[in-house]
């Protein structure tokens, strides 16, 4: 399971870097930033990577956990963690709201894609059909 999280996060992080270079959107300058960032703004890497990592871990956990109550708690905790990280990027003044929304969207789609790939059944025997 660690390999799935590692694969999803590394590949997703590389795509975020490519997207930042492709869009080359400057960071907001309408408020005084609480921290200084040097990379491009769109999409938010923190929002993307938090969605990829925390939602992938959440989905993997939910697949093996039997208790419905624990599964719901894990899902809510995972989503709230992702949301809080995105909101913190806005509060720090380092992203436009659309940067964070795009990061959440990309990260969620990327985590869902990995969840679907991991869920695919393994074929034991290939049967040739005419």
C-alpha positions in Angstrom: 0.0 0.0 0.0 2.9 2.3 0.6 4.0 1.8 -3.0 0.6 3.1 -4.2 0.8 6.2 -2.0 4.4 6.8 -3.2 3.5 6.3 -6.8 0.5 8.5 -6.7 2.3 11.3 -4.9 5.5 11.3 -7.0 3.7 11.1 -10.3 1.1 13.7 -9.2 3.9 16.1 -7.9 5.7 15.8 -11.2 2.5 16.7 -13.1 1.9 19.7 -10.8 5.4 21.0 -11.6 4.6 20.6 -15.3 1.3 22.4 -14.9 3.0 25.3 -13.0 5.5 25.7 -15.8 2.8 25.4 -18.5 0.4 28.0 -16.9 3.1 30.3 -15.4 0.7 32.2 -13.3 2.1 34.7 -10.9 1.2 34.6 -7.2 -1.2 37.2 -5.8 0.2 40.6 -4.8 -3.0 42.1 -3.5 -2.3 41.2 0.1 0.9 41.1 2.1 2.0 37.5 2.1 2.8 35.8 5.4 5.4 33.6 3.7 7.3 34.1 0.6 7.0 31.5 -2.2 9.1 31.5 -5.3 7.4 29.0 -7.6 4.4 29.7 -9.9 0.9 29.9 -8.4 -1.4 27.7 -10.6 -2.3 25.1 -9.5 -1.6 25.0 -5.8 1.0 22.3 -5.1 0.0 22.0 -1.5 -3.7 21.6 -2.4 -2.9 19.1 -5.1 -0.5 17.0 -3.1 -2.6 17.0 0.1 -5.5 15.8 -1.9 -3.4 13.1 -3.6 -1.7 11.9 -0.5 -4.5 12.1 2.1 -7.3 11.0 -0.2 -5.3 8.0 -1.5 -4.4 7.0 2.1 -8.1 7.4 3.1 -9.3 5.2 0.2 -6.8 2.5 0.9 -7.7 2.5 4.6 -11.5 2.4 3.8 -10.9 -0.7 1.6 -9.5 -2.7 4.5 -11.5 -1.3 7.5 -14.6 -3.3 8.4 -16.3 -0.8 10.7 -18.6 1.6 8.9 -18.3 4.2 11.6 -14.5 4.1 11.4 -14.7 4.3 7.6 -16.9 7.4 7.7 -14.7 9.0 10.3 -11.6 8.4 8.2 -13.3 9.8 5.1 -14.4 13.0 6.9 -11.0 13.4 8.5 -9.2 13.0 5.1 -11.5 15.5 3.4 -11.3 18.0 6.2 -7.5 17.8 6.2 -7.4 18.5 2.5 -9.8 21.4 2.8 -7.8 22.9 5.8 -4.5 22.8 3.9 -6.1 24.6 0.9 -7.7 27.2 3.1 -4.3 27.8 4.8 -2.8 28.6 1.4 -5.4 31.3 0.9 -4.9 32.7 4.4 -1.2 32.9 3.8 -1.8 35.0 0.8 0.2 32.8 -1.6 -2.6 31.6 -3.9 -5.6 32.8 -5.7 -8.8 30.9 -4.9 -8.8 29.3 -8.3 -5.3 28.0 -7.7 -6.5 26.1 -4.7 -9.7 24.9 -6.4 -7.7 23.6 -9.4 -5.3 21.9 -7.0 -8.1 20.2 -5.1 -9.7 19.1 -8.4 -6.5 17.7 -9.9 -5.5 16.0 -6.6 -8.9 14.4 -6.2 -9.0 13.2 -9.8 -5.5 11.8 -9.5 -6.2 10.0 -6.2 -9.4 8.6 -7.7 -7.5 7.4 -10.7 -5.0 5.6 -8.6 -7.8 4.1 -6.5 -9.5 2.7 -9.6 -6.2 1.3 -11.0 -5.4 -0.4 -7.7 -8.9 -1.9 -7.5 -8.6 -3.6 -10.9 -8.7 -7.4 -10.6 -5.5 -9.3 -11.3 -5.9 -11.8 -14.1 -4.4 -15.2 -13.2 -4.8 -16.8 -16.6 -5.1 -15.3 -20.0 -7.5 -17.2 -22.3 -7.1 -16.8 -26.0 -10.4 -16.5 -27.8 -10.8 -16.7 -31.6 
